[in-house]
């Protein structure tokens, strides 16, 4: 809301089902082209952060630079940290209940911090709202064997948000 009040155009994107990173990048590029957005700043969280990096990587050779900046939150650069890279291409076959169990596998409903409990409730609500194909698509993009190539020459600023979170509580 603060950015909108200052005259910036802010959008939240819910993308359709994609089964490959390349198709997602092409689809996102077409979305930006349709809106006539030549240069963008992208905030991505978790899978969204990884996809934002892949988009920046794919458009980096372009001139002028399409992605002016990335803000990444709880993101990753390599999908091998997830244990499903070999089976990711089969997720489209799995029933929704099995996919949800994969996501919720380490969930512990024990009492916890209020902020964490609210975030968990939000995640569960979002998970329940996804169709089987939407969930399978997101898990496929999340787990298919992929590495973000170096965005060489791109300026970087890193912040330890955990430190800032504790300071402002």
DSSP file (Angstrom, degrees, kcal/mol; ACC not computed):
  #  RESIDUE AA STRUCTURE BP1 BP2  ACC     N-H-->O    O-->H-N    N-H-->O    O-->H-N    TCO  KAPPA ALPHA  PHI   PSI    X-CA   Y-CA   Z-CA
    1    1 A X     >        0   0    0      0, 0.0     4,-2.3     0, 0.0     5,-0.2   0.000 360.0 360.0 360.0 -36.1    0.0    0.0    0.0
    2    2 A X  H  >  +     0   0    0      1,-0.2     4,-1.0     2,-0.2     6,-0.2   0.917 360.0  47.8 -63.2 -42.7    2.8    2.4    0.7
    3    3 A X  H  4>S+     0   0    0      1,-0.2     5,-2.4     2,-0.2     3,-0.5   0.904 110.8  51.0 -66.1 -40.8    4.3    2.0   -2.7
    4    4 A X  H >45S+     0   0    0      1,-0.2     3,-1.9     3,-0.2    -1,-0.2   0.904 106.4  55.0 -61.5 -41.3    0.9    2.5   -4.4
    5    5 A X  H 3<5S+     0   0    0     -4,-2.3    -1,-0.2     1,-0.3    -2,-0.2   0.766 105.2  54.5 -63.4 -25.0    0.4    5.7   -2.4
    6    6 A X  T 3<5S-     0   0    0     -4,-1.0    -1,-0.3    -3,-0.5    -2,-0.2   0.305 128.5 -95.9 -92.7   9.0    3.7    6.9   -3.8
    7    7 A X  T < 5S+     0   0    0     -3,-1.9     2,-0.3     1,-0.3    -3,-0.2   0.522  79.5 136.4  94.4   5.1    2.6    6.4   -7.4
    8    8 A X      < -     0   0    0     -5,-2.4     2,-0.6    -6,-0.2    -1,-0.3  -0.660  55.3-126.0 -86.7 142.7    4.1    3.0   -8.0
    9    9 A X        -     0   0    0     -2,-0.3     2,-0.4     2,-0.0    -5,-0.0  -0.794  31.9-171.3 -87.0 119.4    2.1    0.3   -9.8
   10   10 A X        +     0   0    0     -2,-0.6     2,-0.4    -9,-0.0    -2,-0.0  -0.950   5.9 178.9-119.1 130.1    2.0   -2.8   -7.6
   11   11 A X        -     0   0    0     -2,-0.4     2,-0.5     2,-0.0    -2,-0.0  -0.969  21.8-148.7-131.1 146.3    0.6   -6.1   -8.7
   12   12 A X        -     0   0    0     -2,-0.4     2,-0.5     2,-0.0    -2,-0.0  -0.970  24.8-147.4-110.0 126.7    0.3   -9.6   -7.1
   13   13 A X        -     0   0    0     -2,-0.5     2,-0.6     2,-0.0    -2,-0.0  -0.833  18.8-174.0-105.5 127.4    0.5  -12.3   -9.7
   14   14 A X        -     0   0    0     -2,-0.5     2,-0.2     0, 0.0    -2,-0.0  -0.968  24.8-155.8-110.6 110.0   -1.3  -15.7   -9.6
   15   15 A X        -     0   0    0     -2,-0.6     3,-0.1     1,-0.1     9,-0.0  -0.535  10.9-115.9 -92.2 154.8    0.0  -17.6  -12.5
   16   16 A X        -     0   0    0     -2,-0.2     2,-0.3     1,-0.2    -1,-0.1  -0.053  53.7 -59.6 -74.4-176.3   -1.7  -20.5  -14.3
   17   17 A X        +     0   0    0      2,-0.0     2,-0.3   120,-0.0    -1,-0.2  -0.506  58.4 172.8 -70.0 126.4   -0.5  -24.1  -14.5
   18   18 A X        -     0   0    0     -2,-0.3   123,-0.3   116,-0.1   122,-0.1  -0.981  21.5-165.5-131.0 146.0    2.9  -24.5  -16.0
   19   19 A X  S    S+     0   0    0     -2,-0.3     2,-0.3     1,-0.1    -1,-0.1   0.548  72.6  43.4-109.3 -10.7    4.9  -27.7  -16.2
   20   20 A X  S  > S-     0   0    0      1,-0.1     4,-1.9   124,-0.0     5,-0.1  -0.961  73.6-128.0-133.4 153.9    8.3  -26.4  -17.1
   21   21 A X  H  > S+     0   0    0     -2,-0.3     4,-2.6     1,-0.2     5,-0.2   0.891 111.7  55.6 -63.1 -39.5   10.4  -23.5  -16.0
   22   22 A X  H  > S+     0   0    0      1,-0.2     4,-2.6     2,-0.2    -1,-0.2   0.930 107.3  48.4 -60.4 -45.9   10.9  -22.4  -19.6
   23   23 A X  H  > S+     0   0    0      1,-0.2     4,-2.6     2,-0.2    -1,-0.2   0.883 111.1  51.2 -62.6 -37.7    7.1  -22.3  -20.1
   24   24 A X  H  X S+     0   0    0     -4,-1.9     4,-2.8     2,-0.2     5,-0.2   0.938 110.4  48.5 -63.9 -45.6    6.7  -20.2  -16.9
   25   25 A X  H  X S+     0   0    0     -4,-2.6     4,-2.4     2,-0.2    -2,-0.2   0.922 113.2  47.3 -60.4 -45.3    9.3  -17.7  -18.1
   26   26 A X  H  X S+     0   0    0     -4,-2.6     4,-2.4     1,-0.2    -1,-0.2   0.921 113.3  49.0 -62.4 -44.0    7.7  -17.4  -21.5
   27   27 A X  H  X S+     0   0    0     -4,-2.6     4,-2.0     2,-0.2    -2,-0.2   0.899 112.1  47.4 -62.9 -41.6    4.3  -17.0  -19.9
   28   28 A X  H  X S+     0   0    0     -4,-2.8     4,-2.4     2,-0.2    -1,-0.2   0.890 110.7  52.3 -68.0 -38.7    5.5  -14.3  -17.5
   29   29 A X  H  X S+     0   0    0     -4,-2.4     4,-2.6    -5,-0.2    -2,-0.2   0.924 110.0  48.7 -61.8 -43.7    7.3  -12.5  -20.3
   30   30 A X  H  X S+     0   0    0     -4,-2.4     4,-2.7     2,-0.2    -2,-0.2   0.881 109.2  53.8 -63.5 -37.9    4.0  -12.5  -22.3
   31   31 A X  H  X S+     0   0    0     -4,-2.0     4,-1.5     2,-0.2    -2,-0.2   0.940 111.6  43.9 -60.4 -48.3    2.1  -11.2  -19.3
   32   32 A X  H  <>S+     0   0    0     -4,-2.4     5,-2.7     1,-0.2     4,-0.2   0.891 113.2  52.0 -65.3 -39.4    4.6   -8.3  -18.9
   33   33 A X  H ><5S+     0   0    0     -4,-2.6     3,-1.6     1,-0.2    -2,-0.2   0.916 106.6  53.8 -61.5 -43.0    4.5   -7.6  -22.6
   34   34 A X  H 3<5S+     0   0    0     -4,-2.7    -1,-0.2     1,-0.3    -2,-0.2   0.857 111.3  45.4 -59.9 -35.8    0.7   -7.5  -22.6
   35   35 A X  T 3<5S-     0   0    0     -4,-1.5    -1,-0.3    -5,-0.2    -2,-0.2   0.402 112.9-122.2 -87.3   2.7    0.8   -4.9  -19.8
   36   36 A X  T < 5 +     0   0    0     -3,-1.6     2,-0.8    -4,-0.2    -3,-0.2   0.878  57.3 154.9  57.3  41.3    3.5   -3.0  -21.8
   37   37 A X      < +     0   0    0     -5,-2.7    -1,-0.2     1,-0.2    -2,-0.1  -0.863  16.0 171.7-102.6 103.9    5.9   -3.2  -18.8
   38   38 A X  S    S+     0   0    0     -2,-0.8     2,-0.4     1,-0.2    -1,-0.2   0.824  70.4  28.5 -81.8 -32.6    9.5   -3.0  -20.2
   39   39 A X  S    S+     0   0    0     -7,-0.1     2,-0.3    28,-0.1    -1,-0.2  -0.997  73.3 176.4-133.3 135.5   11.3   -2.8  -16.9
   40   40 A X  E     -a   67   0A   0     26,-2.6    28,-2.9    -2,-0.4    29,-1.0  -0.940  28.9-140.5-137.9 156.3   10.1   -4.2  -13.6
   41   41 A X  E     -a   69   0A   0     -2,-0.3     2,-0.5    27,-0.2    29,-0.2  -0.978  31.0-157.5-110.3 129.6   11.1   -4.7  -10.0
   42   42 A X  E     -a   70   0A   0     27,-2.7    29,-2.8    -2,-0.5     2,-0.5  -0.934  15.1-164.8-120.0 131.2   10.0   -8.2   -8.7
   43   43 A X  E     +a   71   0A   0     -2,-0.5     2,-0.4    27,-0.2    29,-0.2  -0.957  18.9 179.3-106.2 126.6    9.4   -9.4   -5.2
   44   44 A X  E     -a   72   0A   0     27,-2.8    29,-2.3    -2,-0.5     2,-0.4  -0.994  13.9-161.0-133.3 134.6    9.3  -13.2   -4.9
   45   45 A X  E >   -a   73   0A   0     -2,-0.4     3,-2.1    27,-0.2    29,-0.2  -0.933  61.2 -38.5-114.1 136.4    8.8  -15.4   -1.9
   46   46 A X  T >> S+     0   0    0     27,-2.5     4,-1.8    -2,-0.4     3,-0.6  -0.294 139.0   6.1  54.9-120.9    9.8  -19.1   -1.8
   47   47 A X  H 3> S+     0   0    0      1,-0.2     4,-2.9     2,-0.2    -1,-0.3   0.881 132.8  58.8 -58.7 -37.7    9.0  -20.6   -5.2
   48   48 A X  H <> S+     0   0    0     -3,-2.1     4,-2.1     1,-0.2    -1,-0.2   0.853 104.2  51.1 -60.2 -34.6    8.1  -17.1   -6.4
   49   49 A X  H <> S+     0   0    0     -3,-0.6     4,-2.0    24,-0.2    -1,-0.2   0.898 110.5  47.9 -68.1 -41.1   11.6  -16.0   -5.6
   50   50 A X  H  X S+     0   0    0     -4,-1.8     4,-2.3     2,-0.2    -2,-0.2   0.932 113.2  48.0 -64.2 -45.5   13.1  -18.9   -7.5
   51   51 A X  H  X S+     0   0    0     -4,-2.9     4,-2.3     1,-0.2    -2,-0.2   0.884 109.3  53.6 -63.6 -38.3   10.9  -18.2  -10.5
   52   52 A X  H  X S+     0   0    0     -4,-2.1     4,-2.5    -5,-0.2    -1,-0.2   0.902 109.3  48.9 -62.0 -40.7   11.8  -14.5  -10.4
   53   53 A X  H  X S+     0   0    0     -4,-2.0     4,-2.7     2,-0.2    -2,-0.2   0.906 110.3  50.4 -64.8 -41.5   15.5  -15.4  -10.5
   54   54 A X  H  X S+     0   0    0     -4,-2.3     4,-2.3     2,-0.2    -2,-0.2   0.877 111.0  49.6 -64.7 -36.6   14.9  -17.7  -13.4
   55   55 A X  H  X S+     0   0    0     -4,-2.3     4,-1.9     2,-0.2    -2,-0.2   0.931 111.8  47.5 -66.4 -44.9   13.0  -14.9  -15.2
   56   56 A X  H  X S+     0   0    0     -4,-2.5     4,-1.1     1,-0.2    -2,-0.2   0.906 112.3  50.8 -61.4 -41.3   15.9  -12.5  -14.5
   57   57 A X  H  < S+     0   0    0     -4,-2.7     4,-0.4     1,-0.2     3,-0.4   0.918 111.7  47.0 -60.9 -44.9   18.4  -15.1  -15.7
   58   58 A X  H  < S+     0   0    0     -4,-2.3    -1,-0.2     1,-0.2    -2,-0.2   0.785 119.5  39.0 -70.8 -27.9   16.4  -15.7  -19.0
   59   59 A X  H >< S+     0   0    0     -4,-1.9     3,-1.6     1,-0.1     7,-0.5   0.476  87.6  97.1-101.4  -3.3   16.0  -12.0  -19.7
   60   60 A X  T 3< S+     0   0    0     -4,-1.1    -1,-0.1    -3,-0.4    -2,-0.1   0.856  78.8  56.9 -56.8 -39.5   19.5  -10.8  -18.6
   61   61 A X  T 3  S+     0   0    0     -4,-0.4    -1,-0.3    -3,-0.2    -2,-0.1   0.713  89.9 100.9 -67.2 -15.6   21.0  -10.9  -22.1
   62   62 A X  S <  S-     0   0    0     -3,-1.6     2,-0.4    -4,-0.1     4,-0.1  -0.216  75.5-112.0 -67.5 157.5   18.3   -8.4  -23.2
   63   63 A X  S    S+     0   0    0      1,-0.1     2,-0.2     2,-0.1    -2,-0.0  -0.981  99.4  31.9-137.0 124.1   18.9   -4.7  -23.6
   64   64 A X  S    S-     0   0    0     -2,-0.4     2,-0.1    -4,-0.1    -1,-0.1   0.580 109.1-103.7 -73.9 166.7   17.7   -2.7  -21.8
   65   65 A X        -     0   0    0     -2,-0.2    -5,-0.1     1,-0.1    -2,-0.1  -0.372  27.9-158.4 -62.2 126.3   17.6   -4.9  -18.7
   66   66 A X  S    S+     0   0    0     -7,-0.5   -26,-2.6     1,-0.2     2,-0.8   0.915  81.0  54.3 -74.4 -44.7   14.0   -6.1  -18.1
   67   67 A X  E     -a   40   0A   0    -28,-0.2   -26,-0.2     1,-0.2    -1,-0.2  -0.823  61.6-179.6 -96.7 109.8   14.4   -6.9  -14.4
   68   68 A X  E     -     0   0A   0    -28,-2.9     2,-0.3    -2,-0.8   -27,-0.2   0.865  68.2  -8.2 -75.7 -37.0   15.6   -3.8  -12.6
   69   69 A X  E     -a   41   0A   0    -29,-1.0   -27,-2.7     2,-0.0     2,-0.4  -0.993  56.0-145.2-158.6 155.6   15.7   -5.4   -9.2
   70   70 A X  E     -a   42   0A   0     -2,-0.3     2,-0.5   -29,-0.2   -27,-0.2  -0.982   4.1-164.6-122.1 135.6   14.7   -8.5   -7.3
   71   71 A X  E     -a   43   0A   0    -29,-2.8   -27,-2.8    -2,-0.4     2,-0.4  -0.984  19.0-166.5-116.4 116.7   13.6   -8.7   -3.7
   72   72 A X  E     -a   44   0A   0     -2,-0.5     2,-0.4   -29,-0.2   -27,-0.2  -0.881  10.5-174.0-112.9 134.9   13.8  -12.3   -2.5
   73   73 A X  E    S-a   45   0A   0    -29,-2.3   -27,-2.5    -2,-0.4   -24,-0.2  -0.986  73.4 -19.7-129.5 120.8   12.2  -13.7    0.6
   74   74 A X  S    S+     0   0    0     -2,-0.4    -1,-0.1   -29,-0.2   -25,-0.1   0.894  99.6 147.6  51.6  45.3   12.8  -17.2    1.8
   75   75 A X        -     0   0    0    -30,-0.1     2,-0.3   -26,-0.1    -1,-0.1  -0.323  36.0-146.5-102.6-175.8   13.9  -18.2   -1.7
   76   76 A X        -     0   0    0    -30,-0.4     3,-0.1    -2,-0.1    -3,-0.0  -0.954  14.4-153.8-148.3 163.0   16.4  -20.7   -3.1
   77   77 A X  S    S+     0   0    0     -2,-0.3    71,-3.4     1,-0.2     2,-0.4   0.465  83.4  45.9-116.2  -7.9   18.8  -21.0   -6.1
   78   78 A X  B >   -B  147   0B   0     69,-0.2     3,-0.9     1,-0.1    -1,-0.2  -0.987  59.0-157.3-143.5 124.9   19.0  -24.7   -6.4
   79   79 A X  G >  S+     0   0    0     67,-2.6     3,-1.9    -2,-0.4     5,-0.2   0.542  78.4  89.4 -81.4  -5.5   16.1  -27.2   -6.4
   80   80 A X  G 3  S+     0   0    0     66,-0.4    -1,-0.2     1,-0.3     5,-0.1   0.684  71.0  75.0 -67.2 -14.0   18.3  -30.2   -5.4
   81   81 A X  G <  S+     0   0    0     -3,-0.9     2,-0.4     2,-0.1    -1,-0.3   0.735  84.5  77.6 -67.9 -19.6   17.7  -29.3   -1.7
   82   82 A X  S X  S-     0   0    0     -3,-1.9     3,-0.7    60,-0.2    -3,-0.0  -0.729  83.2-138.1 -89.5 141.6   14.2  -30.8   -2.2
   83   83 A X  T 3  S+     0   0    0     -2,-0.4     3,-0.2     1,-0.2    -1,-0.1   0.281  89.1  71.1 -85.4  12.4   14.2  -34.6   -2.2
   84   84 A X  T >>  +     0   0    0     -5,-0.2     4,-1.3     1,-0.1     3,-0.6   0.189  53.6 116.2-114.1  17.1   11.8  -35.0   -5.1
   85   85 A X  T <4 S+     0   0    0     -3,-0.7    60,-0.6     1,-0.2     4,-0.3   0.834  79.4  49.6 -60.1 -32.9   13.8  -34.0   -8.1
   86   86 A X  T 34 S+     0   0    0     -3,-0.2    -1,-0.2     1,-0.2     3,-0.2   0.808 119.5  35.9 -74.9 -28.9   13.7  -37.4   -9.6
   87   87 A X  T X4 S+     0   0    0     -3,-0.6     3,-2.2     1,-0.1     4,-0.4   0.445  86.5 100.2-103.0  -1.2    9.9  -37.8   -9.3
   88   88 A X  G >< S+     0   0    0     -4,-1.3     3,-1.4     1,-0.3     4,-0.3   0.834  76.0  61.0 -56.5 -34.9    8.9  -34.2  -10.0
   89   89 A X  G 3  S+     0   0    0     -4,-0.3    -1,-0.3     1,-0.3     3,-0.2   0.624 103.2  53.0 -69.7 -10.1    7.9  -34.9  -13.6
   90   90 A X  G X> S+     0   0    0     -3,-2.2     3,-2.3     1,-0.1     4,-0.5   0.454  76.0  99.7-101.0  -2.7    5.3  -37.4  -12.3
   91   91 A X  G X4 S+     0   0    0     -3,-1.4     3,-1.2    -4,-0.4    -1,-0.1   0.800  70.9  68.6 -56.9 -30.2    3.5  -35.0   -9.9
   92   92 A X  G 34 S+     0   0    0     -4,-0.3    -1,-0.3     1,-0.3    -2,-0.1   0.734  99.0  52.5 -62.5 -19.6    0.8  -34.4  -12.4
   93   93 A X  G <4 S+     0   0    0     -3,-2.3    -1,-0.3    43,-0.1    -2,-0.2   0.682  88.9  98.5 -86.1 -20.0   -0.3  -38.1  -11.8
   94   94 A X  S << S-     0   0    0     -3,-1.2    42,-0.1    -4,-0.5     2,-0.0  -0.412  79.3-112.6 -75.2 141.7   -0.5  -37.8   -8.0
   95   95 A X    >>  -     0   0    0     -2,-0.1     4,-1.9     1,-0.1     3,-0.5  -0.360  29.4-111.9 -66.0 153.9   -3.9  -37.3   -6.3
   96   96 A X  H 3> S+     0   0    0      1,-0.2     4,-2.6     2,-0.2     5,-0.2   0.871 116.1  57.6 -55.6 -41.1   -4.4  -34.0   -4.6
   97   97 A X  H 3> S+     0   0    0      1,-0.2     4,-1.9     2,-0.2    -1,-0.2   0.887 107.2  47.9 -60.5 -39.2   -4.4  -35.6   -1.1
   98   98 A X  H <> S+     0   0    0     -3,-0.5     4,-1.9     2,-0.2    -1,-0.2   0.903 111.2  50.2 -68.2 -40.8   -1.0  -37.1   -1.7
   99   99 A X  H  X S+     0   0    0     -4,-1.9     4,-1.9     1,-0.2    -2,-0.2   0.904 110.1  50.5 -63.1 -41.2    0.5  -33.8   -2.9
  100  100 A X  H  X S+     0   0    0     -4,-2.6     4,-2.7     1,-0.2    -1,-0.2   0.882 108.0  52.9 -65.4 -37.6   -0.9  -32.0    0.1
  101  101 A X  H  X S+     0   0    0     -4,-1.9     4,-0.6     2,-0.2    -1,-0.2   0.875 106.1  54.4 -64.2 -36.2    0.7  -34.7    2.4
  102  102 A X  H >< S+     0   0    0     -4,-1.9     3,-0.5     1,-0.2     4,-0.2   0.919 112.7  42.8 -62.0 -42.7    4.0  -34.0    0.7
  103  103 A X  H 3< S+     0   0    0     -4,-1.9     3,-0.4     1,-0.2    -2,-0.2   0.910 120.5  40.8 -69.0 -42.7    3.7  -30.3    1.4
  104  104 A X  H >< S+     0   0    0     -4,-2.7     3,-2.0     1,-0.2    -1,-0.2   0.328  81.0 114.8 -90.2   7.7    2.5  -30.8    5.0
  105  105 A X  T << S+     0   0    0     -4,-0.6    -1,-0.2    -3,-0.5    -2,-0.1   0.807  83.5  34.2 -50.2 -40.2    4.9  -33.7    5.8
  106  106 A X  T 3  S+     0   0    0     -3,-0.4    -1,-0.3    -4,-0.2     2,-0.2   0.286  85.6 131.5-102.3  10.7    6.9  -31.9    8.5
  107  107 A X    <   -     0   0    0     -3,-2.0     2,-0.5     2,-0.1    -3,-0.0  -0.455  38.3-165.0 -67.8 130.1    4.0  -29.8    9.9
  108  108 A X        -     0   0    0     -2,-0.2    -2,-0.1     2,-0.1    -1,-0.0  -0.954  10.1-160.5-118.4 111.0    3.8  -30.0   13.6
  109  109 A X        +     0   0    0     -2,-0.5     3,-0.1     3,-0.0    -1,-0.1   0.323  48.4 129.9 -76.5  12.8    0.5  -28.8   15.1
  110  110 A X  S    S-     0   0    0      1,-0.1    -2,-0.1     0, 0.0     0, 0.0  -0.275  75.0 -80.8 -62.8 152.4    2.1  -28.2   18.5
  111  111 A X        +     0   0    0      1,-0.0     2,-0.3     6,-0.0    -1,-0.1  -0.239  66.0 161.4 -54.5 140.8    1.5  -24.8   20.2
  112  112 A X        -     0   0    0     -3,-0.1    -1,-0.0     1,-0.1     5,-0.0  -0.835  43.1 -44.3-149.0-177.5    3.9  -22.2   18.8
  113  113 A X     >  -     0   0    0     -2,-0.3     4,-2.6     1,-0.1     5,-0.2  -0.251  53.5-121.7 -54.6 141.8    4.5  -18.5   18.5
  114  114 A X  H  > S+     0   0    0      1,-0.2     4,-2.5     2,-0.2     5,-0.2   0.892 111.6  51.7 -58.1 -43.8    1.4  -16.6   17.4
  115  115 A X  H  > S+     0   0    0      1,-0.2     4,-2.2     2,-0.2    -1,-0.2   0.913 112.0  46.5 -60.9 -42.7    3.0  -15.2   14.2
  116  116 A X  H  > S+     0   0    0      2,-0.2     4,-2.6     1,-0.2    -2,-0.2   0.904 111.4  51.7 -66.8 -41.2    4.1  -18.7   13.2
  117  117 A X  H  X S+     0   0    0     -4,-2.6     4,-2.4     2,-0.2    -2,-0.2   0.907 111.2  47.4 -61.9 -42.1    0.7  -20.1   13.9
  118  118 A X  H  X S+     0   0    0     -4,-2.5     4,-2.2     2,-0.2    -2,-0.2   0.897 112.3  49.3 -67.0 -40.2   -1.0  -17.4   11.8
  119  119 A X  H  X S+     0   0    0     -4,-2.2     4,-2.3    -5,-0.2    -2,-0.2   0.899 111.7  49.6 -64.4 -40.1    1.5  -17.9    8.9
  120  120 A X  H  X S+     0   0    0     -4,-2.6     4,-2.6     2,-0.2    -2,-0.2   0.913 109.5  51.0 -65.0 -43.1    0.8  -21.7    9.1
  121  121 A X  H  X S+     0   0    0     -4,-2.4     4,-2.4     1,-0.2    -2,-0.2   0.906 110.4  49.9 -59.9 -41.7   -2.9  -21.1    9.0
  122  122 A X  H  X S+     0   0    0     -4,-2.2     4,-2.5     2,-0.2    -2,-0.2   0.923 110.9  49.4 -61.9 -44.7   -2.5  -18.9    6.0
  123  123 A X  H  X S+     0   0    0     -4,-2.3     4,-2.7     1,-0.2    -2,-0.2   0.913 111.6  48.1 -62.6 -43.4   -0.4  -21.6    4.2
  124  124 A X  H  X S+     0   0    0     -4,-2.6     4,-2.4     2,-0.2    -1,-0.2   0.911 111.7  50.3 -64.1 -42.3   -2.9  -24.3    5.0
  125  125 A X  H  X S+     0   0    0     -4,-2.4     4,-1.1     2,-0.2    -2,-0.2   0.919 113.1  46.0 -61.0 -44.2   -5.8  -22.1    3.7
  126  126 A X  H  X S+     0   0    0     -4,-2.5     4,-0.7     1,-0.2     3,-0.4   0.912 111.5  52.2 -64.7 -43.0   -3.8  -21.4    0.5
  127  127 A X  H >< S+     0   0    0     -4,-2.7     3,-1.0     1,-0.2    -2,-0.2   0.904 108.4  50.8 -59.6 -43.3   -2.9  -25.1    0.1
  128  128 A X  H 3< S+     0   0    0     -4,-2.4    -1,-0.2     1,-0.2    -2,-0.2   0.757 105.0  58.2 -67.2 -24.8   -6.6  -26.1    0.4
  129  129 A X  H 3< S+     0   0    0     -4,-1.1     2,-0.3    -3,-0.4    -1,-0.2   0.632  87.8  94.4 -82.1 -13.0   -7.6  -23.5   -2.2
  130  130 A X  S << S-     0   0    0     -3,-1.0     2,-0.1    -4,-0.7    -3,-0.0  -0.581  72.4-130.6 -83.3 139.9   -5.4  -25.0   -4.9
  131  131 A X     >  -     0   0    0     -2,-0.3     4,-2.6     1,-0.1     5,-0.2  -0.305  32.6-100.7 -74.5 169.7   -6.7  -27.5   -7.4
  132  132 A X  H  > S+     0   0    0      1,-0.2     4,-2.8     2,-0.2     5,-0.2   0.925 124.4  47.1 -58.8 -45.0   -4.8  -30.8   -8.0
  133  133 A X  H  > S+     0   0    0      2,-0.2     4,-2.4     1,-0.2    -1,-0.2   0.886 111.8  50.0 -68.7 -37.2   -3.3  -29.4  -11.2
  134  134 A X  H  > S+     0   0    0      2,-0.2     4,-2.3     1,-0.2    -1,-0.2   0.934 115.2  43.5 -64.0 -45.0   -2.3  -26.1   -9.6
  135  135 A X  H  X S+     0   0    0     -4,-2.6     4,-2.5     2,-0.2     5,-0.2   0.922 114.4  49.3 -67.0 -43.9   -0.6  -27.8   -6.7
  136  136 A X  H  X S+     0   0    0     -4,-2.8     4,-2.3    -5,-0.2    -1,-0.2   0.897 111.5  50.7 -61.9 -40.0    1.1  -30.4   -9.0
  137  137 A X  H  X S+     0   0    0     -4,-2.4     4,-2.6    -5,-0.2     5,-0.2   0.938 111.5  46.3 -62.5 -48.4    2.3  -27.6  -11.2
  138  138 A X  H  X S+     0   0    0     -4,-2.3     4,-2.1     1,-0.2    -2,-0.2   0.904 113.8  48.4 -63.9 -41.4    3.8  -25.6   -8.4
  139  139 A X  H  X S+     0   0    0     -4,-2.5     4,-2.1     2,-0.2    -1,-0.2   0.884 110.8  51.9 -66.2 -37.1    5.4  -28.7   -6.8
  140  140 A X  H  X S+     0   0    0     -4,-2.3     4,-2.7    -5,-0.2    -2,-0.2   0.956 112.2  44.5 -62.7 -49.8    6.9  -29.6  -10.2
  141  141 A X  H  < S+     0   0    0     -4,-2.6    -1,-0.2  -123,-0.3    -2,-0.2   0.855 115.8  49.8 -62.1 -34.0    8.4  -26.2  -10.7
  142  142 A X  H  < S+     0   0    0     -4,-2.1    -1,-0.2    -5,-0.2    -2,-0.2   0.831 123.2  28.1 -71.4 -33.8    9.6  -26.2   -7.1
  143  143 A X  H  < S+     0   0    0     -4,-2.1   -55,-0.2    -3,-0.1    -2,-0.2   0.597  83.1 115.0-112.4 -13.9   11.3  -29.7   -7.4
  144  144 A X  S  < S-     0   0    0     -4,-2.7     2,-0.5    -5,-0.2   -65,-0.2  -0.338  85.8 -91.3 -60.3 142.3   12.3  -30.3  -11.0
  145  145 A X  S    S+     0   0    0    -60,-0.6     2,-0.3   -61,-0.1    -1,-0.2  -0.377  74.3 139.6 -61.9 108.9   16.1  -30.5  -11.1
  146  146 A X        -     0   0    0     -2,-0.5   -67,-2.6    -4,-0.1     2,-0.4  -0.995  35.6-160.8-153.9 149.7   17.2  -26.9  -11.8
  147  147 A X  B     -B   78   0B   0     -2,-0.3     2,-0.5   -69,-0.2   -69,-0.2  -0.997  26.4-122.1-132.3 135.5   19.9  -24.5  -10.7
  148  148 A X        -     0   0    0    -71,-3.4     3,-0.1    -2,-0.4   -94,-0.1  -0.683  33.1-131.2 -78.0 123.9   19.8  -20.7  -11.1
  149  149 A X        -     0   0    0     -2,-0.5     2,-0.1     1,-0.1   -92,-0.0  -0.268  37.2 -78.3 -69.5 161.8   22.7  -19.6  -13.2
  150  150 A X        -     0   0    0      1,-0.1     2,-1.3   -93,-0.0    -1,-0.1  -0.399  29.6-146.6 -63.5 129.9   24.9  -16.8  -12.0
  151  151 A X    >   -     0   0    0     -2,-0.1     3,-1.9    -3,-0.1    -1,-0.1  -0.557  32.6-161.5 -92.0  67.3   23.4  -13.4  -12.5
  152  152 A X  T 3   +     0   0    0     -2,-1.3     3,-0.1     1,-0.3    -3,-0.0  -0.187  65.5  15.0 -59.0 137.1   27.0  -12.0  -13.1
  153  153 A X  T 3  S+     0   0    0      1,-0.3     2,-0.4     0, 0.0    -1,-0.3   0.309  89.0 132.4  83.9  -9.1   27.4   -8.3  -12.8
  154  154 A X    <   -     0   0    0     -3,-1.9    -1,-0.3     1,-0.1    -3,-0.1  -0.615  61.9-117.5 -76.9 129.2   24.1   -7.8  -11.1
  155  155 A X        -     0   0    0     -2,-0.4     2,-0.4    -3,-0.1    -1,-0.1  -0.365  33.7-157.9 -64.9 145.8   24.4   -5.6   -8.0
  156  156 A X        -     0   0    0      2,-0.0     2,-0.4    -2,-0.0    -1,-0.0  -0.976  19.5-176.6-131.1 140.9   23.4   -7.3   -4.7
  157  157 A X        -     0   0    0     -2,-0.4     2,-0.4     2,-0.0    -2,-0.0  -0.996  14.6-164.2-130.1 128.3   22.3   -6.1   -1.3
  158  158 A X        -     0   0    0     -2,-0.4     2,-0.4     2,-0.0    -2,-0.0  -0.925   5.6-173.4-118.1 140.1   21.8   -8.7    1.4
  159  159 A X        -     0   0    0     -2,-0.4     2,-1.1     4,-0.0     3,-0.1  -0.985  26.1-134.5-129.5 140.8   19.9   -8.3    4.6
  160  160 A X    >>  -     0   0    0     -2,-0.4     4,-1.4     1,-0.2     3,-0.5  -0.803  24.3-174.6 -90.4  97.0   19.5  -10.6    7.5
  161  161 A X  H 3> S+     0   0    0     -2,-1.1     4,-3.0     1,-0.2     5,-0.2   0.780  77.0  65.4 -68.9 -26.2   15.8  -10.2    8.1
  162  162 A X  H 3> S+     0   0    0      1,-0.2     4,-2.1     2,-0.2    -1,-0.2   0.912 102.4  49.4 -61.0 -40.6   15.8  -12.4   11.2
  163  163 A X  H <> S+     0   0    0     -3,-0.5     4,-1.7     1,-0.2    -1,-0.2   0.929 113.9  44.8 -62.3 -46.4   18.0   -9.7   12.9
  164  164 A X  H  X S+     0   0    0     -4,-1.4     4,-1.7     1,-0.2    -2,-0.2   0.879 109.9  55.7 -67.3 -37.6   15.6   -6.9   11.8
  165  165 A X  H  X S+     0   0    0     -4,-3.0     4,-0.5     1,-0.2    -1,-0.2   0.926 109.8  45.4 -60.5 -45.9   12.5   -9.0   12.8
  166  166 A X  H >< S+     0   0    0     -4,-2.1     3,-0.7     1,-0.2    -1,-0.2   0.865 110.3  55.4 -66.5 -35.3   13.8   -9.4   16.4
  167  167 A X  H 3< S+     0   0    0     -4,-1.7    -1,-0.2     1,-0.2    -2,-0.2   0.844 111.2  42.6 -67.2 -34.4   14.8   -5.7   16.6
  168  168 A X  H 3<        0   0    0     -4,-1.7    -1,-0.2     1,-0.2    -2,-0.2   0.386 360.0 360.0 -96.9   3.4   11.3   -4.4   15.7
  169  169 A X    <<        0   0    0     -3,-0.7    -1,-0.2    -4,-0.5    -2,-0.1   0.480 360.0 360.0 -76.3 360.0    9.2   -6.8   17.8
